[in-house]
Amino acid sequence: MDMITQVMNIFNGTYQDDRGYIHHRVQGKTYDIRMHPMTLEWACSCPAYKFGRGKQCKHIKEIQEKAWHCQK
């Protein structure tokens, strides 16, 4: 497990960088899923996102679904 994943596990699975992006991790994966709260722009470091020309991948959808269920 890399250091960023360890820190994210301690701090509720997310962290915010100095540019304002909120970074997420899907359990068991090391992909960097990030969202900018001002622009609502999502990105993922997985191959499906990179080669899908910006289409949302299953990792982004999983994080969005978790957030949606937490709001209810």
Jmol script that loads the backbone (N, CA, C; Angstrom):
load data "model"
ATOM      1  N   MET A   1       0.855  -1.176   0.000  1.00  0.00           N
ATOM      2  CA  MET A   1       0.000   0.000   0.000  1.00  0.00           C
ATOM      3  C   MET A   1       0.902   1.239   0.000  1.00  0.00           C
ATOM      4  N   ASP A   2       0.608   2.184  -0.895  1.00  0.00           N
ATOM      5  CA  ASP A   2       1.417   3.388  -0.949  1.00  0.00           C
ATOM      6  C   ASP A   2       1.021   4.363   0.163  1.00  0.00           C
ATOM      7  N   MET A   3       1.851   5.355   0.387  1.00  0.00           N
ATOM      8  CA  MET A   3       1.646   6.284   1.497  1.00  0.00           C
ATOM      9  C   MET A   3       0.373   7.115   1.351  1.00  0.00           C
ATOM     10  N   ILE A   4       0.065   7.538   0.128  1.00  0.00           N
ATOM     11  CA  ILE A   4      -1.146   8.341  -0.086  1.00  0.00           C
ATOM     12  C   ILE A   4      -2.386   7.522   0.265  1.00  0.00           C
ATOM     13  N   THR A   5      -2.418   6.256  -0.115  1.00  0.00           N
ATOM     14  CA  THR A   5      -3.549   5.393   0.212  1.00  0.00           C
ATOM     15  C   THR A   5      -3.668   5.231   1.723  1.00  0.00           C
ATOM     16  N   GLN A   6      -2.554   5.081   2.422  1.00  0.00           N
ATOM     17  CA  GLN A   6      -2.593   4.968   3.881  1.00  0.00           C
ATOM     18  C   GLN A   6      -3.163   6.230   4.519  1.00  0.00           C
ATOM     19  N   VAL A   7      -2.738   7.387   4.043  1.00  0.00           N
ATOM     20  CA  VAL A   7      -3.243   8.650   4.583  1.00  0.00           C
ATOM     21  C   VAL A   7      -4.730   8.791   4.284  1.00  0.00           C
ATOM     22  N   MET A   8      -5.137   8.430   3.078  1.00  0.00           N
ATOM     23  CA  MET A   8      -6.551   8.541   2.705  1.00  0.00           C
ATOM     24  C   MET A   8      -7.410   7.620   3.556  1.00  0.00           C
ATOM     25  N   ASN A   9      -6.909   6.446   3.904  1.00  0.00           N
ATOM     26  CA  ASN A   9      -7.658   5.544   4.770  1.00  0.00           C
ATOM     27  C   ASN A   9      -7.845   6.143   6.158  1.00  0.00           C
ATOM     28  N   ILE A  10      -6.875   6.896   6.627  1.00  0.00           N
ATOM     29  CA  ILE A  10      -6.978   7.533   7.945  1.00  0.00           C
ATOM     30  C   ILE A  10      -7.983   8.680   7.914  1.00  0.00           C
ATOM     31  N   PHE A  11      -7.958   9.470   6.845  1.00  0.00           N
ATOM     32  CA  PHE A  11      -8.799  10.661   6.746  1.00  0.00           C
ATOM     33  C   PHE A  11     -10.022  10.446   5.874  1.00  0.00           C
ATOM     34  N   ASN A  12     -10.803   9.434   6.161  1.00  0.00           N
ATOM     35  CA  ASN A  12     -12.104   9.218   5.527  1.00  0.00           C
ATOM     36  C   ASN A  12     -12.014   8.947   4.031  1.00  0.00           C
ATOM     37  N   GLY A  13     -10.884   8.483   3.533  1.00  0.00           N
ATOM     38  CA  GLY A  13     -10.767   8.085   2.138  1.00  0.00           C
ATOM     39  C   GLY A  13     -10.613   9.206   1.135  1.00  0.00           C
ATOM     40  N   THR A  14     -10.442  10.443   1.602  1.00  0.00           N
ATOM     41  CA  THR A  14     -10.273  11.564   0.685  1.00  0.00           C
ATOM     42  C   THR A  14      -9.194  12.505   1.205  1.00  0.00           C
ATOM     43  N   TYR A  15      -8.678  13.321   0.306  1.00  0.00           N
ATOM     44  CA  TYR A  15      -7.846  14.453   0.713  1.00  0.00           C
ATOM     45  C   TYR A  15      -7.982  15.546  -0.333  1.00  0.00           C
ATOM     46  N   GLN A  16      -7.722  16.783   0.077  1.00  0.00           N
ATOM     47  CA  GLN A  16      -7.831  17.924  -0.823  1.00  0.00           C
ATOM     48  C   GLN A  16      -6.441  18.515  -1.030  1.00  0.00           C
ATOM     49  N   ASP A  17      -6.072  18.688  -2.302  1.00  0.00           N
ATOM     50  CA  ASP A  17      -4.742  19.229  -2.600  1.00  0.00           C
ATOM     51  C   ASP A  17      -4.776  20.755  -2.618  1.00  0.00           C
ATOM     52  N   ASP A  18      -3.617  21.360  -2.858  1.00  0.00           N
ATOM     53  CA  ASP A  18      -3.510  22.818  -2.828  1.00  0.00           C
ATOM     54  C   ASP A  18      -4.206  23.505  -4.001  1.00  0.00           C
ATOM     55  N   ARG A  19      -4.589  22.762  -5.024  1.00  0.00           N
ATOM     56  CA  ARG A  19      -5.333  23.339  -6.159  1.00  0.00           C
ATOM     57  C   ARG A  19      -6.838  23.242  -5.962  1.00  0.00           C
ATOM     58  N   GLY A  20      -7.273  22.604  -4.889  1.00  0.00           N
ATOM     59  CA  GLY A  20      -8.691  22.503  -4.581  1.00  0.00           C
ATOM     60  C   GLY A  20      -9.334  21.192  -4.986  1.00  0.00           C
ATOM     61  N   TYR A  21      -8.610  20.315  -5.693  1.00  0.00           N
ATOM     62  CA  TYR A  21      -9.168  19.034  -6.093  1.00  0.00           C
ATOM     63  C   TYR A  21      -9.328  18.121  -4.887  1.00  0.00           C
ATOM     64  N   ILE A  22     -10.448  17.444  -4.814  1.00  0.00           N
ATOM     65  CA  ILE A  22     -10.676  16.447  -3.774  1.00  0.00           C
ATOM     66  C   ILE A  22     -10.380  15.088  -4.393  1.00  0.00           C
ATOM     67  N   HIS A  23      -9.444  14.374  -3.814  1.00  0.00           N
ATOM     68  CA  HIS A  23      -8.998  13.084  -4.332  1.00  0.00           C
ATOM     69  C   HIS A  23      -9.665  11.956  -3.571  1.00  0.00           C
ATOM     70  N   HIS A  24     -10.100  10.932  -4.296  1.00  0.00           N
ATOM     71  CA  HIS A  24     -10.768   9.766  -3.727  1.00  0.00           C
ATOM     72  C   HIS A  24     -10.027   8.511  -4.160  1.00  0.00           C
ATOM     73  N   ARG A  25     -10.273   7.427  -3.465  1.00  0.00           N
ATOM     74  CA  ARG A  25      -9.776   6.113  -3.851  1.00  0.00           C
ATOM     75  C   ARG A  25     -10.917   5.115  -3.705  1.00  0.00           C
ATOM     76  N   VAL A  26     -10.997   4.195  -4.646  1.00  0.00           N
ATOM     77  CA  VAL A  26     -11.923   3.075  -4.552  1.00  0.00           C
ATOM     78  C   VAL A  26     -11.192   1.977  -3.800  1.00  0.00           C
ATOM     79  N   GLN A  27     -11.882   1.338  -2.876  1.00  0.00           N
ATOM     80  CA  GLN A  27     -11.238   0.326  -2.052  1.00  0.00           C
ATOM     81  C   GLN A  27     -10.616  -0.764  -2.919  1.00  0.00           C
ATOM     82  N   GLY A  28      -9.358  -1.069  -2.648  1.00  0.00           N
ATOM     83  CA  GLY A  28      -8.645  -2.104  -3.382  1.00  0.00           C
ATOM     84  C   GLY A  28      -7.986  -1.633  -4.664  1.00  0.00           C
ATOM     85  N   LYS A  29      -8.153  -0.375  -5.037  1.00  0.00           N
ATOM     86  CA  LYS A  29      -7.553   0.177  -6.266  1.00  0.00           C
ATOM     87  C   LYS A  29      -6.645   1.347  -5.912  1.00  0.00           C
ATOM     88  N   THR A  30      -5.659   1.587  -6.745  1.00  0.00           N
ATOM     89  CA  THR A  30      -4.753   2.715  -6.513  1.00  0.00           C
ATOM     90  C   THR A  30      -5.010   3.864  -7.480  1.00  0.00           C
ATOM     91  N   TYR A  31      -6.105   3.816  -8.210  1.00  0.00           N
ATOM     92  CA  TYR A  31      -6.420   4.891  -9.153  1.00  0.00           C
ATOM     93  C   TYR A  31      -6.743   6.175  -8.393  1.00  0.00           C
ATOM     94  N   ASP A  32      -6.298   7.279  -8.939  1.00  0.00           N
ATOM     95  CA  ASP A  32      -6.575   8.587  -8.364  1.00  0.00           C
ATOM     96  C   ASP A  32      -7.826   9.145  -9.019  1.00  0.00           C
ATOM     97  N   ILE A  33      -8.901   9.215  -8.258  1.00  0.00           N
ATOM     98  CA  ILE A  33     -10.154   9.790  -8.748  1.00  0.00           C
ATOM     99  C   ILE A  33     -10.260  11.171  -8.108  1.00  0.00           C
ATOM    100  N   ARG A  34     -10.381  12.207  -8.938  1.00  0.00           N
ATOM    101  CA  ARG A  34     -10.408  13.550  -8.377  1.00  0.00           C
ATOM    102  C   ARG A  34     -11.589  14.351  -8.928  1.00  0.00           C
ATOM    103  N   MET A  35     -12.026  15.296  -8.087  1.00  0.00           N
ATOM    104  CA  MET A  35     -13.139  16.156  -8.452  1.00  0.00           C
ATOM    105  C   MET A  35     -12.831  17.562  -7.950  1.00  0.00           C
ATOM    106  N   HIS A  36     -13.098  18.548  -8.790  1.00  0.00           N
ATOM    107  CA  HIS A  36     -12.927  19.933  -8.374  1.00  0.00           C
ATOM    108  C   HIS A  36     -14.299  20.470  -7.983  1.00  0.00           C
ATOM    109  N   PRO A  37     -14.480  20.879  -6.721  1.00  0.00           N
ATOM    110  CA  PRO A  37     -15.812  21.296  -6.261  1.00  0.00           C
ATOM    111  C   PRO A  37     -16.343  22.565  -6.915  1.00  0.00           C
ATOM    112  N   MET A  38     -15.482  23.405  -7.450  1.00  0.00           N
ATOM    113  CA  MET A  38     -15.961  24.639  -8.086  1.00  0.00           C
ATOM    114  C   MET A  38     -16.485  24.381  -9.501  1.00  0.00           C
ATOM    115  N   THR A  39     -15.792  23.520 -10.248  1.00  0.00           N
ATOM    116  CA  THR A  39     -16.180  23.269 -11.638  1.00  0.00           C
ATOM    117  C   THR A  39     -16.938  21.951 -11.807  1.00  0.00           C
ATOM    118  N   LEU A  40     -16.980  21.129 -10.758  1.00  0.00           N
ATOM    119  CA  LEU A  40     -17.588  19.793 -10.781  1.00  0.00           C
ATOM    120  C   LEU A  40     -16.960  18.905 -11.850  1.00  0.00           C
ATOM    121  N   GLU A  41     -15.693  19.141 -12.125  1.00  0.00           N
ATOM    122  CA  GLU A  41     -14.935  18.362 -13.103  1.00  0.00           C
ATOM    123  C   GLU A  41     -14.380  17.110 -12.434  1.00  0.00           C
ATOM    124  N   TRP A  42     -14.646  15.948 -13.038  1.00  0.00           N
ATOM    125  CA  TRP A  42     -14.166  14.663 -12.540  1.00  0.00           C
ATOM    126  C   TRP A  42     -13.081  14.123 -13.465  1.00  0.00           C
ATOM    127  N   ALA A  43     -12.136  13.374 -12.890  1.00  0.00           N
ATOM    128  CA  ALA A  43     -11.102  12.699 -13.667  1.00  0.00           C
ATOM    129  C   ALA A  43     -10.633  11.472 -12.895  1.00  0.00           C
ATOM    130  N   CYS A  44     -10.112  10.495 -13.619  1.00  0.00           N
ATOM    131  CA  CYS A  44      -9.613   9.260 -13.011  1.00  0.00           C
ATOM    132  C   CYS A  44      -8.335   8.860 -13.736  1.00  0.00           C
ATOM    133  N   SER A  45      -7.434   8.215 -13.025  1.00  0.00           N
ATOM    134  CA  SER A  45      -6.167   7.808 -13.622  1.00  0.00           C
ATOM    135  C   SER A  45      -6.222   6.403 -14.221  1.00  0.00           C
ATOM    136  N   CYS A  46      -7.386   5.789 -14.265  1.00  0.00           N
ATOM    137  CA  CYS A  46      -7.496   4.430 -14.806  1.00  0.00           C
ATOM    138  C   CYS A  46      -7.446   4.450 -16.344  1.00  0.00           C
ATOM    139  N   PRO A  47      -7.069   3.333 -16.955  1.00  0.00           N
ATOM    140  CA  PRO A  47      -7.010   3.263 -18.421  1.00  0.00           C
ATOM    141  C   PRO A  47      -8.366   3.484 -19.100  1.00  0.00           C
ATOM    142  N   ALA A  48      -9.441   3.038 -18.481  1.00  0.00           N
ATOM    143  CA  ALA A  48     -10.765   3.207 -19.095  1.00  0.00           C
ATOM    144  C   ALA A  48     -11.110   4.684 -19.263  1.00  0.00           C
ATOM    145  N   TYR A  49     -10.754   5.503 -18.275  1.00  0.00           N
ATOM    146  CA  TYR A  49     -11.015   6.936 -18.379  1.00  0.00           C
ATOM    147  C   TYR A  49     -10.089   7.577 -19.401  1.00  0.00           C
ATOM    148  N   LYS A  50      -8.818   7.215 -19.349  1.00  0.00           N
ATOM    149  CA  LYS A  50      -7.839   7.811 -20.258  1.00  0.00           C
ATOM    150  C   LYS A  50      -8.154   7.505 -21.722  1.00  0.00           C
ATOM    151  N   PHE A  51      -8.499   6.249 -22.006  1.00  0.00           N
ATOM    152  CA  PHE A  51      -8.765   5.858 -23.389  1.00  0.00           C
ATOM    153  C   PHE A  51     -10.222   6.064 -23.787  1.00  0.00           C
ATOM    154  N   GLY A  52     -11.072   6.387 -22.830  1.00  0.00           N
ATOM    155  CA  GLY A  52     -12.476   6.660 -23.127  1.00  0.00           C
ATOM    156  C   GLY A  52     -12.724   8.116 -23.456  1.00  0.00           C
ATOM    157  N   ARG A  53     -11.656   8.870 -23.626  1.00  0.00           N
ATOM    158  CA  ARG A  53     -11.721  10.293 -23.993  1.00  0.00           C
ATOM    159  C   ARG A  53     -12.584  11.111 -23.042  1.00  0.00           C
ATOM    160  N   GLY A  54     -12.392  10.885 -21.738  1.00  0.00           N
ATOM    161  CA  GLY A  54     -13.082  11.704 -20.749  1.00  0.00           C
ATOM    162  C   GLY A  54     -14.433  11.200 -20.311  1.00  0.00           C
ATOM    163  N   LYS A  55     -14.876  10.056 -20.840  1.00  0.00           N
ATOM    164  CA  LYS A  55     -16.140   9.497 -20.374  1.00  0.00           C
ATOM    165  C   LYS A  55     -15.960   8.995 -18.954  1.00  0.00           C
ATOM    166  N   GLN A  56     -17.017   9.117 -18.157  1.00  0.00           N
ATOM    167  CA  GLN A  56     -16.916   8.663 -16.781  1.00  0.00           C
ATOM    168  C   GLN A  56     -16.712   7.152 -16.716  1.00  0.00           C
ATOM    169  N   CYS A  57     -15.760   6.740 -15.910  1.00  0.00           N
ATOM    170  CA  CYS A  57     -15.481   5.316 -15.729  1.00  0.00           C
ATOM    171  C   CYS A  57     -16.266   4.793 -14.525  1.00  0.00           C
ATOM    172  N   LYS A  58     -16.178   3.507 -14.296  1.00  0.00           N
ATOM    173  CA  LYS A  58     -16.919   2.901 -13.188  1.00  0.00           C
ATOM    174  C   LYS A  58     -16.409   3.383 -11.831  1.00  0.00           C
ATOM    175  N   HIS A  59     -15.157   3.818 -11.752  1.00  0.00           N
ATOM    176  CA  HIS A  59     -14.611   4.298 -10.483  1.00  0.00           C
ATOM    177  C   HIS A  59     -15.234   5.643 -10.102  1.00  0.00           C
ATOM    178  N   ILE A  60     -15.374   6.530 -11.069  1.00  0.00           N
ATOM    179  CA  ILE A  60     -16.022   7.816 -10.817  1.00  0.00           C
ATOM    180  C   ILE A  60     -17.479   7.593 -10.434  1.00  0.00           C
ATOM    181  N   LYS A  61     -18.149   6.723 -11.161  1.00  0.00           N
ATOM    182  CA  LYS A  61     -19.560   6.440 -10.858  1.00  0.00           C
ATOM    183  C   LYS A  61     -19.723   5.859  -9.465  1.00  0.00           C
ATOM    184  N   GLU A  62     -18.780   5.006  -9.039  1.00  0.00           N
ATOM    185  CA  GLU A  62     -18.854   4.412  -7.708  1.00  0.00           C
ATOM    186  C   GLU A  62     -18.715   5.482  -6.617  1.00  0.00           C
ATOM    187  N   ILE A  63     -17.792   6.404  -6.793  1.00  0.00           N
ATOM    188  CA  ILE A  63     -17.617   7.486  -5.822  1.00  0.00           C
ATOM    189  C   ILE A  63     -18.857   8.383  -5.802  1.00  0.00           C
ATOM    190  N   GLN A  64     -19.408   8.692  -6.973  1.00  0.00           N
ATOM    191  CA  GLN A  64     -20.607   9.532  -7.036  1.00  0.00           C
ATOM    192  C   GLN A  64     -21.788   8.847  -6.366  1.00  0.00           C
ATOM    193  N   GLU A  65     -21.948   7.543  -6.556  1.00  0.00           N
ATOM    194  CA  GLU A  65     -23.043   6.813  -5.922  1.00  0.00           C
ATOM    195  C   GLU A  65     -22.894   6.799  -4.407  1.00  0.00           C
ATOM    196  N   LYS A  66     -21.667   6.624  -3.921  1.00  0.00           N
ATOM    197  CA  LYS A  66     -21.438   6.657  -2.469  1.00  0.00           C
ATOM    198  C   LYS A  66     -21.809   8.023  -1.906  1.00  0.00           C
ATOM    199  N   ALA A  67     -21.416   9.081  -2.587  1.00  0.00           N
ATOM    200  CA  ALA A  67     -21.735  10.434  -2.134  1.00  0.00           C
ATOM    201  C   ALA A  67     -23.238  10.668  -2.145  1.00  0.00           C
ATOM    202  N   TRP A  68     -23.922  10.153  -3.174  1.00  0.00           N
ATOM    203  CA  TRP A  68     -25.367  10.328  -3.278  1.00  0.00           C
ATOM    204  C   TRP A  68     -26.079   9.613  -2.140  1.00  0.00           C
ATOM    205  N   HIS A  69     -25.625   8.397  -1.810  1.00  0.00           N
ATOM    206  CA  HIS A  69     -26.255   7.634  -0.740  1.00  0.00           C
ATOM    207  C   HIS A  69     -25.979   8.247   0.638  1.00  0.00           C
ATOM    208  N   CYS A  70     -24.840   8.903   0.792  1.00  0.00           N
ATOM    209  CA  CYS A  70     -24.512   9.543   2.062  1.00  0.00           C
ATOM    210  C   CYS A  70     -25.368  10.786   2.294  1.00  0.00           C
ATOM    211  N   GLN A  71     -25.809  11.431   1.225  1.00  0.00           N
ATOM    212  CA  GLN A  71     -26.626  12.635   1.348  1.00  0.00           C
ATOM    213  C   GLN A  71     -28.055  12.323   1.733  1.00  0.00           C
ATOM    214  N   LYS A  72     -28.515  11.123   1.433  1.00  0.00           N
ATOM    215  CA  LYS A  72     -29.911  10.771   1.732  1.00  0.00           C
ATOM    216  C   LYS A  72     -30.131  10.550   3.201  1.00  0.00           C
TER     217      LYS A  72
END
end "model"
wireframe off; spacefill off
backbone 0.3
color backbone group
